[in-house]
């Protein structure tokens, strides 16, 4: 084996050994992490629970998801669960919070998939929020 081959093997080994496991397993919201039915349920929940304080365009305006770019979906869902609705945080079921987040993704043009987004925070740790986003997305 030549010196160059040994050097390549060592370089590859060190590169992959040093990378954190989570970065190798990361997914993107652009991969269709929620379903149309889930976003539809989120739309209905938003209308019945959230519109007392919020308007739809707050969540679909240009730049809304920009501040979340690079963050795990788990952080966004956790924040919503811990703080909303303002007068009774945490009062919805986990699946209802996930449906509302799916609706927000739909509003920003994030592609849908065939399965619902998981409502378990730990299952969303390796799914990263990233654009492109489309204002008024649907």
N, CA, C and O atoms as a GROMACS GRO file, in nm:
protein
  552
    1UNK      N    1   0.085  -0.118   0.000
    1UNK     CA    2   0.000   0.000   0.000
    1UNK      C    3   0.090   0.124   0.000
    1UNK      O    4   0.186   0.130   0.076
    2UNK      N    5   0.059   0.219  -0.084
    2UNK     CA    6   0.141   0.338  -0.095
    2UNK      C    7   0.112   0.435   0.018
    2UNK      O    8   0.009   0.428   0.086
    3UNK      N    9   0.205   0.524   0.036
    3UNK     CA   10   0.192   0.628   0.138
    3UNK      C   11   0.066   0.712   0.116
    3UNK      O   12  -0.003   0.745   0.212
    4UNK      N   13   0.035   0.745  -0.010
    4UNK     CA   14  -0.083   0.826  -0.041
    4UNK      C   15  -0.212   0.754  -0.002
    4UNK      O   16  -0.304   0.816   0.052
    5UNK      N   17  -0.221   0.626  -0.029
    5UNK     CA   18  -0.341   0.549   0.006
    5UNK      C   19  -0.361   0.545   0.157
    5UNK      O   20  -0.472   0.560   0.207
    6UNK      N   21  -0.252   0.525   0.229
    6UNK     CA   22  -0.260   0.523   0.376
    6UNK      C   23  -0.306   0.659   0.428
    6UNK      O   24  -0.389   0.666   0.518
    7UNK      N   25  -0.253   0.765   0.371
    7UNK     CA   26  -0.291   0.900   0.411
    7UNK      C   27  -0.439   0.927   0.384
    7UNK      O   28  -0.507   0.987   0.467
    8UNK      N   29  -0.489   0.882   0.270
    8UNK     CA   30  -0.631   0.898   0.237
    8UNK      C   31  -0.718   0.822   0.336
    8UNK      O   32  -0.818   0.875   0.384
    9UNK      N   33  -0.682   0.699   0.366
    9UNK     CA   34  -0.759   0.617   0.460
    9UNK      C   35  -0.761   0.682   0.598
    9UNK      O   36  -0.866   0.690   0.662
   10UNK      N   37  -0.648   0.728   0.645
   10UNK     CA   38  -0.641   0.794   0.776
   10UNK      C   39  -0.726   0.921   0.776
   10UNK      O   40  -0.798   0.947   0.872
   11UNK      N   41  -0.716   1.000   0.671
   11UNK     CA   42  -0.795   1.123   0.661
   11UNK      C   43  -0.944   1.094   0.665
   11UNK      O   44  -1.019   1.159   0.738
   12UNK      N   45  -0.988   0.995   0.588
   12UNK     CA   46  -1.130   0.959   0.588
   12UNK      C   47  -1.174   0.910   0.725
   12UNK      O   48  -1.281   0.947   0.774
   13UNK      N   49  -1.093   0.827   0.788
   13UNK     CA   50  -1.127   0.775   0.919
   13UNK      C   51  -1.142   0.888   1.020
   13UNK      O   52  -1.241   0.894   1.092
   14UNK      N   53  -1.045   0.977   1.025
   14UNK     CA   54  -1.049   1.088   1.120
   14UNK      C   55  -1.169   1.178   1.091
   14UNK      O   56  -1.236   1.222   1.184
   15UNK      N   57  -1.195   1.207   0.966
   15UNK     CA   58  -1.308   1.293   0.930
   15UNK      C   59  -1.439   1.236   0.981
   15UNK      O   60  -1.517   1.308   1.044
   16UNK      N   61  -1.464   1.109   0.955
   16UNK     CA   62  -1.592   1.051   0.995
   16UNK      C   63  -1.598   1.016   1.143
   16UNK      O   64  -1.706   1.011   1.201
   17UNK      N   65  -1.484   0.992   1.204
   17UNK     CA   66  -1.483   0.962   1.348
   17UNK      C   67  -1.508   1.088   1.429
   17UNK      O   68  -1.565   1.081   1.538
   18UNK      N   69  -1.466   1.203   1.378
   18UNK     CA   70  -1.479   1.328   1.451
   18UNK      C   71  -1.616   1.392   1.433
   18UNK      O   72  -1.663   1.462   1.522
   19UNK      N   73  -1.680   1.368   1.321
   19UNK     CA   74  -1.813   1.427   1.298
   19UNK      C   75  -1.911   1.374   1.401
   19UNK      O   76  -1.915   1.254   1.425
   20UNK      N   77  -1.991   1.463   1.462
   20UNK     CA   78  -2.092   1.414   1.555
   20UNK      C   79  -2.194   1.329   1.480
   20UNK      O   80  -2.226   1.355   1.364
   21UNK      N   81  -2.244   1.228   1.548
   21UNK     CA   82  -2.341   1.138   1.485
   21UNK      C   83  -2.464   1.212   1.439
   21UNK      O   84  -2.520   1.180   1.334
   22UNK      N   85  -2.508   1.313   1.516
   22UNK     CA   86  -2.631   1.382   1.478
   22UNK      C   87  -2.617   1.458   1.348
   22UNK      O   88  -2.714   1.469   1.272
   23UNK      N   89  -2.497   1.512   1.319
   23UNK     CA   90  -2.483   1.586   1.194
   23UNK      C   91  -2.491   1.492   1.074
   23UNK      O   92  -2.531   1.533   0.965
   24UNK      N   93  -2.453   1.367   1.093
   24UNK     CA   94  -2.462   1.270   0.985
   24UNK      C   95  -2.606   1.227   0.960
   24UNK      O   96  -2.640   1.185   0.849
   25UNK      N   97  -2.691   1.237   1.063
   25UNK     CA   98  -2.828   1.190   1.053
   25UNK      C   99  -2.929   1.303   1.033
   25UNK      O  100  -3.049   1.277   1.027
   26UNK      N  101  -2.884   1.426   1.022
   26UNK     CA  102  -2.977   1.538   1.012
   26UNK      C  103  -3.060   1.531   0.886
   26UNK      O  104  -3.013   1.493   0.779
   27UNK      N  105  -3.185   1.571   0.902
   27UNK     CA  106  -3.277   1.584   0.790
   27UNK      C  107  -3.319   1.730   0.781
   27UNK      O  108  -3.289   1.810   0.871
   28UNK      N  109  -3.386   1.764   0.676
   28UNK     CA  110  -3.435   1.900   0.655
   28UNK      C  111  -3.587   1.900   0.650
   28UNK      O  112  -3.649   1.801   0.611
   29UNK      N  113  -3.647   2.011   0.690
   29UNK     CA  114  -3.792   2.023   0.676
   29UNK      C  115  -3.832   2.023   0.529
   29UNK      O  116  -3.948   2.002   0.496
   30UNK      N  117  -3.736   2.046   0.441
   30UNK     CA  118  -3.765   2.046   0.298
   30UNK      C  119  -3.794   1.906   0.245
   30UNK      O  120  -3.834   1.890   0.130
   31UNK      N  121  -3.772   1.804   0.328
   31UNK     CA  122  -3.793   1.666   0.286
   31UNK      C  123  -3.935   1.615   0.304
   31UNK      O  124  -3.959   1.495   0.291
   32UNK      N  125  -4.030   1.703   0.334
   32UNK     CA  126  -4.168   1.661   0.349
   32UNK      C  127  -4.195   1.592   0.481
   32UNK      O  128  -4.225   1.472   0.483
   33UNK      N  129  -4.184   1.665   0.592
   33UNK     CA  130  -4.195   1.603   0.724
   33UNK      C  131  -4.336   1.608   0.783
   33UNK      O  132  -4.357   1.562   0.895
   34UNK      N  133  -4.431   1.662   0.710
   34UNK     CA  134  -4.569   1.668   0.760
   34UNK      C  135  -4.663   1.635   0.645
   34UNK      O  136  -4.624   1.639   0.528
   35UNK      N  137  -4.787   1.603   0.679
   35UNK     CA  138  -4.885   1.566   0.576
   35UNK      C  139  -4.986   1.679   0.553
   35UNK      O  140  -5.000   1.769   0.635
   36UNK      N  141  -5.054   1.672   0.441
   36UNK     CA  142  -5.159   1.769   0.410
   36UNK      C  143  -5.271   1.762   0.514
   36UNK      O  144  -5.324   1.865   0.556
   37UNK      N  145  -5.307   1.641   0.555
   37UNK     CA  146  -5.413   1.625   0.656
   37UNK      C  147  -5.372   1.688   0.788
   37UNK      O  148  -5.455   1.748   0.857
   38UNK      N  149  -5.245   1.675   0.824
   38UNK     CA  150  -5.197   1.734   0.949
   38UNK      C  151  -5.200   1.886   0.942
   38UNK      O  152  -5.241   1.951   1.038
   39UNK      N  153  -5.157   1.943   0.830
   39UNK     CA  154  -5.162   2.089   0.813
   39UNK      C  155  -5.306   2.138   0.813
   39UNK      O  156  -5.335   2.245   0.868
   40UNK      N  157  -5.396   2.063   0.754
   40UNK     CA  158  -5.537   2.099   0.753
   40UNK      C  159  -5.593   2.100   0.896
   40UNK      O  160  -5.666   2.192   0.934
   41UNK      N  161  -5.558   2.000   0.974
   41UNK     CA  162  -5.599   1.998   1.114
   41UNK      C  163  -5.539   2.118   1.188
   41UNK      O  164  -5.607   2.180   1.270
   42UNK      N  165  -5.413   2.150   1.159
   42UNK     CA  166  -5.348   2.265   1.221
   42UNK      C  167  -5.416   2.395   1.186
   42UNK      O  168  -5.426   2.485   1.270
   43UNK      N  169  -5.463   2.407   1.063
   43UNK     CA  170  -5.537   2.526   1.020
   43UNK      C  171  -5.664   2.543   1.101
   43UNK      O  172  -5.697   2.654   1.146
   44UNK      N  173  -5.736   2.434   1.121
   44UNK     CA  174  -5.860   2.438   1.200
   44UNK      C  175  -5.831   2.471   1.346
   44UNK      O  176  -5.903   2.550   1.407
   45UNK      N  177  -5.727   2.412   1.401
   45UNK     CA  178  -5.690   2.442   1.539
   45UNK      C  179  -5.648   2.588   1.554
   45UNK      O  180  -5.686   2.655   1.650
   46UNK      N  181  -5.569   2.636   1.458
   46UNK     CA  182  -5.526   2.775   1.462
   46UNK      C  183  -5.647   2.867   1.464
   46UNK      O  184  -5.652   2.962   1.543
   47UNK      N  185  -5.746   2.839   1.378
   47UNK     CA  186  -5.866   2.922   1.371
   47UNK      C  187  -5.944   2.919   1.501
   47UNK      O  188  -6.002   3.020   1.541
   48UNK      N  189  -5.948   2.805   1.568
   48UNK     CA  190  -6.029   2.795   1.689
   48UNK      C  191  -5.955   2.834   1.817
   48UNK      O  192  -6.018   2.876   1.914
   49UNK      N  193  -5.822   2.820   1.818
   49UNK     CA  194  -5.748   2.842   1.942
   49UNK      C  195  -5.660   2.967   1.938
   49UNK      O  196  -5.644   3.035   2.040
   50UNK      N  197  -5.604   2.999   1.824
   50UNK     CA  198  -5.497   3.099   1.817
   50UNK      C  199  -5.542   3.237   1.770
   50UNK      O  200  -5.477   3.337   1.801
   51UNK      N  201  -5.652   3.244   1.696
   51UNK     CA  202  -5.688   3.372   1.632
   51UNK      C  203  -5.740   3.477   1.729
   51UNK      O  204  -5.761   3.592   1.690
   52UNK      N  205  -5.760   3.440   1.852
   52UNK     CA  206  -5.796   3.541   1.952
   52UNK      C  207  -5.682   3.641   1.970
   52UNK      O  208  -5.704   3.759   1.997
   53UNK      N  209  -5.560   3.592   1.953
   53UNK     CA  210  -5.442   3.678   1.971
   53UNK      C  211  -5.357   3.694   1.844
   53UNK      O  212  -5.281   3.790   1.833
   54UNK      N  213  -5.369   3.602   1.749
   54UNK     CA  214  -5.280   3.600   1.633
   54UNK      C  215  -5.358   3.604   1.502
   54UNK      O  216  -5.473   3.563   1.494
   55UNK      N  217  -5.289   3.654   1.400
   55UNK     CA  218  -5.341   3.654   1.263
   55UNK      C  219  -5.252   3.561   1.179
   55UNK      O  220  -5.132   3.548   1.204
   56UNK      N  221  -5.312   3.498   1.082
   56UNK     CA  222  -5.240   3.404   0.996
   56UNK      C  223  -5.116   3.468   0.931
   56UNK      O  224  -5.012   3.404   0.921
   57UNK      N  225  -5.128   3.594   0.888
   57UNK     CA  226  -5.017   3.656   0.816
   57UNK      C  227  -4.894   3.679   0.904
   57UNK      O  228  -4.785   3.702   0.851
   58UNK      N  229  -4.908   3.672   1.036
   58UNK     CA  230  -4.791   3.680   1.124
   58UNK      C  231  -4.696   3.564   1.098
   58UNK      O  232  -4.575   3.576   1.116
   59UNK      N  233  -4.751   3.452   1.056
   59UNK     CA  234  -4.674   3.329   1.043
   59UNK      C  235  -4.640   3.294   0.899
   59UNK      O  236  -4.576   3.193   0.872
   60UNK      N  237  -4.683   3.379   0.807
   60UNK     CA  238  -4.654   3.353   0.666
   60UNK      C  239  -4.586   3.472   0.599
   60UNK      O  240  -4.568   3.473   0.477
   61UNK      N  241  -4.548   3.571   0.678
   61UNK     CA  242  -4.486   3.689   0.618
   61UNK      C  243  -4.340   3.661   0.584
   61UNK      O  244  -4.278   3.569   0.638
   62UNK      N  245  -4.288   3.740   0.494
   62UNK     CA  246  -4.148   3.724   0.453
   62UNK      C  247  -4.058   3.731   0.576
   62UNK      O  248  -4.069   3.823   0.658
   63UNK      N  249  -3.970   3.636   0.587
   63UNK     CA  250  -3.874   3.637   0.696
   63UNK      C  251  -3.919   3.568   0.823
   63UNK      O  252  -3.840   3.558   0.918
   64UNK      N  253  -4.044   3.520   0.829
   64UNK     CA  254  -4.092   3.460   0.954
   64UNK      C  255  -4.003   3.344   1.000
   64UNK      O  256  -3.964   3.340   1.117
   65UNK      N  257  -3.970   3.252   0.912
   65UNK     CA  258  -3.889   3.137   0.953
   65UNK      C  259  -3.738   3.164   0.949
   65UNK      O  260  -3.659   3.081   0.993
   66UNK      N  261  -3.698   3.280   0.897
   66UNK     CA  262  -3.555   3.310   0.886
   66UNK      C  263  -3.483   3.298   1.020
   66UNK      O  264  -3.371   3.246   1.026
   67UNK      N  265  -3.545   3.346   1.127
   67UNK     CA  266  -3.479   3.342   1.257
   67UNK      C  267  -3.466   3.200   1.311
   67UNK      O  268  -3.390   3.174   1.404
   68UNK      N  269  -3.541   3.108   1.253
   68UNK     CA  270  -3.535   2.967   1.295
   68UNK      C  271  -3.442   2.884   1.208
   68UNK      O  272  -3.418   2.767   1.237
   69UNK      N  273  -3.388   2.941   1.102
   69UNK     CA  274  -3.302   2.867   1.011
   69UNK      C  275  -3.183   2.807   1.087
   69UNK      O  276  -3.112   2.877   1.160
   70UNK      N  277  -3.164   2.677   1.069
   70UNK     CA  278  -3.056   2.606   1.134
   70UNK      C  279  -3.094   2.542   1.267
   70UNK      O  280  -3.021   2.458   1.319
   71UNK      N  281  -3.208   2.580   1.321
   71UNK     CA  282  -3.254   2.524   1.449
   71UNK      C  283  -3.328   2.393   1.425
   71UNK      O  284  -3.388   2.373   1.320
   72UNK      N  285  -3.324   2.304   1.523
   72UNK     CA  286  -3.403   2.182   1.510
   72UNK      C  287  -3.552   2.211   1.524
   72UNK      O  288  -3.592   2.301   1.599
   73UNK      N  289  -3.634   2.137   1.453
   73UNK     CA  290  -3.779   2.150   1.464
   73UNK      C  291  -3.822   2.131   1.610
   73UNK      O  292  -3.918   2.192   1.655
   74UNK      N  293  -3.749   2.046   1.683
   74UNK     CA  294  -3.782   2.020   1.823
   74UNK      C  295  -3.785   2.148   1.906
   74UNK      O  296  -3.872   2.164   1.991
   75UNK      N  297  -3.692   2.241   1.881
   75UNK     CA  298  -3.688   2.367   1.956
   75UNK      C  299  -3.812   2.451   1.929
   75UNK      O  300  -3.870   2.509   2.021
   76UNK      N  301  -3.852   2.457   1.804
   76UNK     CA  302  -3.969   2.537   1.765
   76UNK      C  303  -4.095   2.478   1.828
   76UNK      O  304  -4.176   2.551   1.886
   77UNK      N  305  -4.113   2.347   1.816
   77UNK     CA  306  -4.230   2.282   1.872
   77UNK      C  307  -4.232   2.296   2.024
   77UNK      O  308  -4.338   2.321   2.082
   78UNK      N  309  -4.118   2.281   2.088
   78UNK     CA  310  -4.109   2.296   2.233
   78UNK      C  311  -4.149   2.436   2.277
   78UNK      O  312  -4.222   2.453   2.375
   79UNK      N  313  -4.102   2.537   2.205
   79UNK     CA  314  -4.138   2.675   2.239
   79UNK      C  315  -4.289   2.696   2.230
   79UNK      O  316  -4.348   2.757   2.319
   80UNK      N  317  -4.349   2.647   2.123
   80UNK     CA  318  -4.494   2.662   2.107
   80UNK      C  319  -4.567   2.592   2.221
   80UNK      O  320  -4.661   2.648   2.278
   81UNK      N  321  -4.525   2.471   2.254
   81UNK     CA  322  -4.590   2.396   2.361
   81UNK      C  323  -4.576   2.465   2.497
   81UNK      O  324  -4.670   2.465   2.577
   82UNK      N  325  -4.461   2.524   2.522
   82UNK     CA  326  -4.434   2.585   2.653
   82UNK      C  327  -4.498   2.723   2.670
   82UNK      O  328  -4.515   2.770   2.782
   83UNK      N  329  -4.532   2.789   2.559
   83UNK     CA  330  -4.578   2.928   2.570
   83UNK      C  331  -4.717   2.956   2.516
   83UNK      O  332  -4.771   3.065   2.539
   84UNK      N  333  -4.778   2.861   2.446
   84UNK     CA  334  -4.907   2.888   2.382
   84UNK      C  335  -5.012   2.786   2.423
   84UNK      O  336  -4.978   2.672   2.454
   85UNK      N  337  -5.137   2.824   2.423
   85UNK     CA  338  -5.185   2.962   2.417
   85UNK      C  339  -5.139   3.039   2.541
   85UNK      O  340  -5.120   2.982   2.648
   86UNK      N  341  -5.123   3.167   2.524
   86UNK     CA  342  -5.065   3.250   2.628
   86UNK      C  343  -5.139   3.240   2.761
   86UNK      O  344  -5.077   3.244   2.867
   87UNK      N  345  -5.271   3.228   2.754
   87UNK     CA  346  -5.349   3.221   2.878
   87UNK      C  347  -5.356   3.080   2.938
   87UNK      O  348  -5.409   3.062   3.048
   88UNK      N  349  -5.302   2.980   2.868
   88UNK     CA  350  -5.305   2.843   2.918
   88UNK      C  351  -5.200   2.757   2.846
   88UNK      O  352  -5.234   2.661   2.778
   89UNK      N  353  -5.071   2.792   2.863
   89UNK     CA  354  -4.965   2.720   2.791
   89UNK      C  355  -4.968   2.570   2.820
   89UNK      O  356  -4.993   2.527   2.933
   90UNK      N  357  -4.941   2.493   2.717
   90UNK     CA  358  -4.935   2.348   2.731
   90UNK      C  359  -5.070   2.279   2.740
   90UNK      O  360  -5.076   2.160   2.770
   91UNK      N  361  -5.176   2.351   2.713
   91UNK     CA  362  -5.311   2.295   2.730
   91UNK      C  363  -5.357   2.206   2.614
   91UNK      O  364  -5.455   2.133   2.628
   92UNK      N  365  -5.290   2.212   2.502
   92UNK     CA  366  -5.326   2.127   2.388
   92UNK      C  367  -5.250   1.995   2.396
   92UNK      O  368  -5.149   1.984   2.466
   93UNK      N  369  -5.299   1.897   2.324
   93UNK     CA  370  -5.226   1.770   2.313
   93UNK      C  371  -5.103   1.791   2.224
   93UNK      O  372  -5.101   1.880   2.139
   94UNK      N  373  -5.002   1.709   2.244
   94UNK     CA  374  -4.879   1.720   2.164
   94UNK      C  375  -4.908   1.713   2.015
   94UNK      O  376  -4.848   1.787   1.937
   95UNK      N  377  -4.998   1.625   1.975
   95UNK     CA  378  -5.032   1.610   1.833
   95UNK      C  379  -5.098   1.737   1.779
   95UNK      O  380  -5.083   1.768   1.661
   96UNK      N  381  -5.170   1.809   1.864
   96UNK     CA  382  -5.233   1.934   1.819
   96UNK      C  383  -5.129   2.043   1.798
   96UNK      O  384  -5.137   2.119   1.701
   97UNK      N  385  -5.031   2.051   1.886
   97UNK     CA  386  -4.922   2.147   1.866
   97UNK      C  387  -4.844   2.114   1.738
   97UNK      O  388  -4.809   2.205   1.662
   98UNK      N  389  -4.818   1.987   1.714
   98UNK     CA  390  -4.748   1.947   1.593
   98UNK      C  391  -4.828   1.983   1.469
   98UNK      O  392  -4.771   2.022   1.367
   99UNK      N  393  -4.961   1.969   1.476
   99UNK     CA  394  -5.046   2.005   1.362
   99UNK      C  395  -5.040   2.155   1.334
   99UNK      O  396  -5.036   2.196   1.218
  100UNK      N  397  -5.039   2.235   1.439
  100UNK     CA  398  -5.029   2.380   1.420
  100UNK      C  399  -4.894   2.416   1.357
  100UNK      O  400  -4.888   2.500   1.268
  101UNK      N  401  -4.788   2.352   1.402
  101UNK     CA  402  -4.656   2.376   1.342
  101UNK      C  403  -4.655   2.332   1.196
  101UNK      O  404  -4.595   2.399   1.112
  102UNK      N  405  -4.719   2.220   1.165
  102UNK     CA  406  -4.730   2.175   1.026
  102UNK      C  407  -4.801   2.281   0.942
  102UNK      O  408  -4.762   2.307   0.828
  103UNK      N  409  -4.903   2.342   0.998
  103UNK     CA  410  -4.975   2.449   0.930
  103UNK      C  411  -4.883   2.568   0.905
  103UNK      O  412  -4.886   2.627   0.797
  104UNK      N  413  -4.801   2.605   1.003
  104UNK     CA  414  -4.704   2.714   0.983
  104UNK      C  415  -4.608   2.681   0.869
  104UNK      O  416  -4.576   2.767   0.787
  105UNK      N  417  -4.563   2.556   0.864
  105UNK     CA  418  -4.474   2.515   0.755
  105UNK      C  419  -4.545   2.526   0.621
  105UNK      O  420  -4.486   2.571   0.522
  106UNK      N  421  -4.671   2.485   0.616
  106UNK     CA  422  -4.747   2.498   0.492
  106UNK      C  423  -4.758   2.644   0.450
  106UNK      O  424  -4.743   2.677   0.332
  107UNK      N  425  -4.785   2.732   0.546
  107UNK     CA  426  -4.797   2.876   0.517
  107UNK      C  427  -4.669   2.934   0.458
  107UNK      O  428  -4.672   3.036   0.389
  108UNK      N  429  -4.557   2.869   0.484
  108UNK     CA  430  -4.428   2.918   0.436
  108UNK      C  431  -4.373   2.838   0.320
  108UNK      O  432  -4.254   2.847   0.287
  109UNK      N  433  -4.459   2.758   0.257
  109UNK     CA  434  -4.420   2.687   0.136
  109UNK      C  435  -4.329   2.568   0.157
  109UNK      O  436  -4.264   2.524   0.063
  110UNK      N  437  -4.323   2.516   0.278
  110UNK     CA  438  -4.242   2.398   0.304
  110UNK      C  439  -4.315   2.277   0.246
  110UNK      O  440  -4.433   2.258   0.273
  111UNK      N  441  -4.247   2.195   0.166
  111UNK     CA  442  -4.314   2.082   0.100
  111UNK      C  443  -4.374   1.983   0.199
  111UNK      O  444  -4.319   1.956   0.306
  112UNK      N  445  -4.490   1.929   0.161
  112UNK     CA  446  -4.557   1.826   0.240
  112UNK      C  447  -4.502   1.689   0.202
  112UNK      O  448  -4.443   1.671   0.096
  113UNK      N  449  -4.524   1.595   0.292
  113UNK     CA  450  -4.490   1.456   0.265
  113UNK      C  451  -4.614   1.369   0.279
  113UNK      O  452  -4.726   1.419   0.277
  114UNK      N  453  -4.592   1.240   0.292
  114UNK     CA  454  -4.703   1.146   0.303
  114UNK      C  455  -4.739   1.111   0.447
  114UNK      O  456  -4.847   1.059   0.472
  115UNK      N  457  -4.649   1.139   0.540
  115UNK     CA  458  -4.675   1.103   0.680
  115UNK      C  459  -4.679   1.226   0.768
  115UNK      O  460  -4.623   1.331   0.734
  116UNK      N  461  -4.745   1.212   0.882
  116UNK     CA  462  -4.754   1.324   0.975
  116UNK      C  463  -4.621   1.348   1.044
  116UNK      O  464  -4.542   1.256   1.065
  117UNK      N  465  -4.597   1.474   1.079
  117UNK     CA  466  -4.482   1.509   1.160
  117UNK      C  467  -4.502   1.448   1.298
  117UNK      O  468  -4.612   1.453   1.354
  118UNK      N  469  -4.398   1.391   1.352
  118UNK     CA  470  -4.404   1.332   1.485
  118UNK      C  471  -4.430   1.441   1.588
  118UNK      O  472  -4.382   1.553   1.573
  119UNK      N  473  -4.506   1.410   1.690
  119UNK     CA  474  -4.533   1.508   1.795
  119UNK      C  475  -4.439   1.490   1.914
  119UNK      O  476  -4.446   1.565   2.011
  120UNK      N  477  -4.352   1.391   1.908
  120UNK     CA  478  -4.254   1.365   2.013
  120UNK      C  479  -4.131   1.454   1.988
  120UNK      O  480  -4.064   1.441   1.886
  121UNK      N  481  -4.104   1.542   2.083
  121UNK     CA  482  -3.994   1.638   2.070
  121UNK      C  483  -3.862   1.566   2.035
  121UNK      O  484  -3.790   1.611   1.946
  122UNK      N  485  -3.832   1.457   2.103
  122UNK     CA  486  -3.704   1.390   2.080
  122UNK      C  487  -3.692   1.336   1.938
  122UNK      O  488  -3.581   1.323   1.886
  123UNK      N  489  -3.803   1.305   1.875
  123UNK     CA  490  -3.800   1.254   1.737
  123UNK      C  491  -3.770   1.365   1.636
  123UNK      O  492  -3.739   1.336   1.520
  124UNK      N  493  -3.778   1.490   1.680
  124UNK     CA  494  -3.759   1.604   1.589
  124UNK      C  495  -3.624   1.674   1.608
  124UNK      O  496  -3.596   1.775   1.544
  125UNK      N  497  -3.541   1.620   1.697
  125UNK     CA  498  -3.411   1.682   1.727
  125UNK      C  499  -3.320   1.691   1.605
  125UNK      O  500  -3.242   1.786   1.594
  126UNK      N  501  -3.327   1.596   1.515
  126UNK     CA  502  -3.235   1.591   1.400
  126UNK      C  503  -3.298   1.640   1.271
  126UNK      O  504  -3.246   1.615   1.163
  127UNK      N  505  -3.410   1.709   1.282
  127UNK     CA  506  -3.473   1.769   1.163
  127UNK      C  507  -3.453   1.919   1.174
  127UNK      O  508  -3.499   1.983   1.269
  128UNK      N  509  -3.385   1.975   1.077
  128UNK     CA  510  -3.342   2.115   1.080
  128UNK      C  511  -3.434   2.203   0.996
  128UNK      O  512  -3.478   2.164   0.887
  129UNK      N  513  -3.463   2.320   1.048
  129UNK     CA  514  -3.542   2.419   0.974
  129UNK      C  515  -3.448   2.490   0.877
  129UNK      O  516  -3.347   2.546   0.917
  130UNK      N  517  -3.484   2.486   0.749
  130UNK     CA  518  -3.406   2.556   0.648
  130UNK      C  519  -3.493   2.586   0.527
  130UNK      O  520  -3.590   2.516   0.497
  131UNK      N  521  -3.457   2.695   0.459
  131UNK     CA  522  -3.532   2.738   0.343
  131UNK      C  523  -3.498   2.657   0.220
  131UNK      O  524  -3.424   2.559   0.228
  132UNK      N  525  -3.551   2.697   0.109
  132UNK     CA  526  -3.618   2.826   0.086
  132UNK      C  527  -3.760   2.827   0.141
  132UNK      O  528  -3.829   2.725   0.149
  133UNK      N  529  -3.801   2.947   0.180
  133UNK     CA  530  -3.936   2.970   0.229
  133UNK      C  531  -4.011   3.052   0.125
  133UNK      O  532  -3.951   3.130   0.052
  134UNK      N  533  -4.140   3.033   0.119
  134UNK     CA  534  -4.223   3.104   0.023
  134UNK      C  535  -4.329   3.180   0.100
  134UNK      O  536  -4.413   3.120   0.167
  135UNK      N  537  -4.325   3.312   0.092
  135UNK     CA  538  -4.424   3.393   0.163
  135UNK      C  539  -4.565   3.355   0.117
  135UNK      O  540  -4.592   3.347  -0.002
  136UNK      N  541  -4.652   3.332   0.214
  136UNK     CA  542  -4.788   3.294   0.181
  136UNK      C  543  -4.795   3.158   0.114
  136UNK      O  544  -4.888   3.130   0.038
  137UNK      N  545  -4.698   3.076   0.142
  137UNK     CA  546  -4.663   2.951   0.082
  137UNK      C  547  -4.758   2.859   0.015
  137UNK      O  548  -4.720   2.801  -0.087
  138UNK      N  549  -4.871   2.839   0.058
  138UNK     CA  550  -4.958   2.733   0.006
  138UNK      C  551  -4.957   2.726  -0.142
  138UNK      O  552  -5.025   2.641  -0.200
   0.00000   0.00000   0.00000
